[in-house]
Amino acid sequence: MGKDEVSIAVNKEGELVGTPIRLKGGLATNKSVKQAVDAVAKDPKLRADLIVKATSAREHMLDHNWGNKQNRADEMKKLIDKLESMP
């Protein structure tokens, strides 16, 4: 939380990547981003939790896209697929 929040996504090459989220408390460091991506890659329970949350978010995006500048359901689907394919 705070200045160490990280967005997890899949890049064009199909790799799991992290991006720092800018908040009032500051911006996550490169170290924090790497730690977040490594945690997702290594922890099946964390991945399972992220899959549930990403699936719920994607469903909401598809059902209620009001107010969004861009529907990111396709990006969320790529993340879900990547997380599900990881051992």
C-alpha positions in Angstrom: 0.0 0.0 0.0 1.0 3.6 -0.1 3.9 4.4 -2.4 4.6 0.8 -3.3 1.4 -0.1 -5.3 2.1 -1.9 -8.5 -0.1 -2.7 -11.5 0.4 -6.2 -12.9 -0.2 -6.8 -16.6 1.0 -8.8 -19.7 3.2 -7.0 -22.2 3.1 -7.4 -26.0 5.6 -10.3 -25.7 3.3 -12.2 -23.4 5.5 -11.6 -20.3 4.2 -10.7 -16.9 5.2 -7.1 -16.1 4.7 -4.6 -13.3 4.2 -0.8 -13.5 4.3 1.5 -10.6 1.1 3.3 -9.7 1.5 7.0 -8.9 -0.3 7.9 -5.6 -0.2 10.7 -3.1 2.4 8.9 -1.1 4.7 8.6 -4.1 5.7 6.1 -6.8 6.8 2.5 -6.3 10.5 1.9 -6.8 11.9 -0.5 -9.5 12.7 -2.8 -6.6 9.1 -2.8 -5.4 7.9 -3.5 -9.0 10.3 -6.4 -9.3 9.3 -7.8 -5.9 5.6 -7.7 -6.9 6.1 -9.4 -10.3 8.3 -12.1 -8.6 5.7 -12.6 -5.9 3.0 -13.3 -8.5 5.3 -15.6 -10.5 6.3 -17.6 -7.4 3.1 -17.8 -5.4 0.2 -20.0 -6.7 -2.2 -18.8 -4.0 -1.5 -15.1 -4.9 -2.1 -16.0 -8.6 -5.4 -17.7 -7.7 -6.5 -14.6 -5.8 -5.6 -12.3 -8.7 -7.4 -14.6 -11.1 -10.6 -14.3 -9.1 -10.3 -10.5 -8.8 -9.3 -10.0 -12.4 -12.2 -12.1 -13.6 -14.6 -10.1 -11.5 -13.2 -6.8 -12.7 -13.4 -8.0 -16.3 -17.0 -9.1 -15.9 -17.9 -5.7 -14.5 -16.1 -3.9 -17.3 -18.0 -5.9 -19.9 -21.4 -5.4 -18.1 -21.0 -1.8 -16.9 -18.5 0.1 -19.0 -20.1 3.5 -18.2 -17.7 6.2 -17.2 -14.6 4.4 -18.5 -12.5 6.2 -21.2 -11.4 2.8 -22.4 -12.7 -0.7 -21.8 -9.7 -2.8 -20.6 -11.5 -6.2 -20.7 -9.2 -7.5 -23.4 -6.1 -6.6 -21.3 -7.7 -8.2 -18.3 -8.4 -11.4 -20.3 -4.7 -11.6 -21.3 -3.7 -11.3 -17.7 -6.1 -14.0 -16.6 -4.9 -16.3 -19.3 -1.3 -15.7 -18.4 -1.9 -16.3 -14.7 -3.9 -19.5 -15.4 -1.1 -20.8 -17.6 1.6 -20.4 -15.0 2.7 -23.5 -13.1 
